[in-house]
Amino acid sequence: MANRPRILLRGSPRWVRLLSRTMPAVNVCPTHADKPMQNPGRFDWRRRLRWRRTDVLHQVMLDCRSKNTQQFFETAQRYGVPIVSHWIGSDVLRLCEHLEQYGQLPSALFDRIDLHLADSPQLAAELAGLGVRTEVVRLLPPSVSAPIMPLPTAPAVLVYLPTGAEDFYRFDFMKQLAEAFGDVTFFIAANDGNGLGATPSNMQFLGEVTDMDTLYKKVNVLIRICEHDSLSAMVLEALARGRYVIYSESFPHTDQARTFDEAQTALAEILQQRAPNQLGSAHVAEHYSWQAEMQQLREHYDRLLAR
């Protein structure tokens, strides 16, 4: 067993970047699947050498429709590399669609997976109902650990709306809310607003945001209403800083809303608050540690490599 296991990361670029930053804390050597490795039919001695130097393949977000992923798993199996599949939320929707269409799990992928991980207990329970047994390892950035910030003088709202996923993140609700609260600024992260048509003047589209702490200082509340979610790291970040959260999922010290009316009622109450969300911040500090999650992940790797 390797003292410093070499983990090949593949999948969601965001979470691959996160794990690349956090894995070294538990003496794990991360790398990522580059383009030559993604082409199983191409002869490249460097690619073959890299496979032989890989201890575990960690797939973060699994698209069960992907033939490329199936070929990649086949290659890993040929080289005797154990495969970990880490479910993060939206990928479960695609698995549900597969089951509705074919009536069974995608064996061409699943027969090659040595360990399934889920990003939250709720996601693990949902996958169990679909016939997939998982262990829970949360994908947490170091930014979930942070001090409480005072609320801004002028109330404002933060919305995460990644480009191309506007329907998934209920942009229709966000527009309605911005119209209903016309004197409140709605900061829209991860979207520049192009192609969205006319939007309320109090919506500010920020595109990709690199300094989230500066943005959190400007807002009272994060609104995250989506079709399906694991536990969002952004929700934990906001709570840790004393922000209020309107969330489509049930989570302590947040307001759950899955309809416009529910979100409108919750936002009206939150905008009356003058003190930060102390209970939400305390809950995150007590229950969520990115170091502990990385240590748990390391232990899973060690068990796979000890087989």
Rosetta blueprint (number, residue, H / E / L):
1 M L
2 A L
3 N L
4 R L
5 P L
6 R E
7 I E
8 L E
9 L E
10 R E
11 G E
12 S L
13 P H
14 R H
15 W H
16 V H
17 R H
18 L H
19 L H
20 S H
21 R H
22 T H
23 M H
24 P H
25 A H
26 V H
27 N L
28 V L
29 C E
30 P E
31 T E
32 H E
33 A L
34 D L
35 K H
36 P H
37 M H
38 Q H
39 N L
40 P L
41 G L
42 R L
43 F L
44 D L
45 W H
46 R H
47 R H
48 R H
49 L H
50 R H
51 W H
52 R H
53 R L
54 T L
55 D L
56 V E
57 L E
58 H E
59 Q E
60 V E
61 M L
62 L L
63 D L
64 C L
65 R L
66 S L
67 K H
68 N H
69 T H
70 Q H
71 Q H
72 F H
73 F H
74 E H
75 T H
76 A H
77 Q H
78 R H
79 Y L
80 G L
81 V L
82 P L
83 I E
84 V E
85 S E
86 H E
87 W E
88 I L
89 G L
90 S H
91 D H
92 V H
93 L H
94 R H
95 L H
96 C H
97 E H
98 H H
99 L H
100 E H
101 Q H
102 Y H
103 G L
104 Q L
105 L L
106 P L
107 S H
108 A H
109 L H
110 F H
111 D L
112 R L
113 I L
114 D L
115 L E
116 H E
117 L E
118 A E
119 D L
120 S L
121 P H
122 Q H
123 L H
124 A H
125 A H
126 E H
127 L H
128 A H
129 G H
130 L L
131 G L
132 V L
133 R L
134 T L
135 E E
136 V E
137 V L
138 R L
139 L L
140 L L
141 P L
142 P H
143 S H
144 V H
145 S L
146 A L
147 P L
148 I L
149 M L
150 P L
151 L L
152 P L
153 T L
154 A L
155 P L
156 A E
157 V E
158 L E
159 V E
160 Y E
161 L L
162 P L
163 T L
164 G L
165 A L
166 E L
167 D L
168 F L
169 Y L
170 R L
171 F H
172 D H
173 F H
174 M H
175 K H
176 Q H
177 L H
178 A H
179 E H
180 A H
181 F L
182 G L
183 D L
184 V L
185 T E
186 F E
187 F E
188 I E
189 A E
190 A L
191 N E
192 D L
193 G L
194 N L
195 G L
196 L L
197 G L
198 A L
199 T L
200 P L
201 S L
202 N L
203 M E
204 Q E
205 F E
206 L E
207 G E
208 E L
209 V L
210 T L
211 D L
212 M H
213 D H
214 T H
215 L H
216 Y H
217 K H
218 K H
219 V L
220 N L
221 V E
222 L E
223 I E
224 R E
225 I L
226 C L
227 E L
228 H L
229 D L
230 S L
231 L L
232 S L
233 A H
234 M H
235 V H
236 L H
237 E H
238 A H
239 L H
240 A H
241 R L
242 G L
243 R L
244 Y E
245 V E
246 I E
247 Y E
248 S L
249 E L
250 S L
251 F L
252 P L
253 H L
254 T L
255 D E
256 Q E
257 A L
258 R L
259 T L
260 F H
261 D H
262 E H
263 A H
264 Q H
265 T H
266 A H
267 L H
268 A H
269 E H
270 I H
271 L L
272 Q L
273 Q L
274 R L
275 A L
276 P L
277 N L
278 Q H
279 L H
280 G H
281 S H
282 A H
283 H H
284 V H
285 A H
286 E H
287 H H
288 Y L
289 S L
290 W H
291 Q H
292 A H
293 E H
294 M H
295 Q H
296 Q H
297 L H
298 R H
299 E H
300 H H
301 Y H
302 D H
303 R H
304 L H
305 L H
306 A L
307 R L
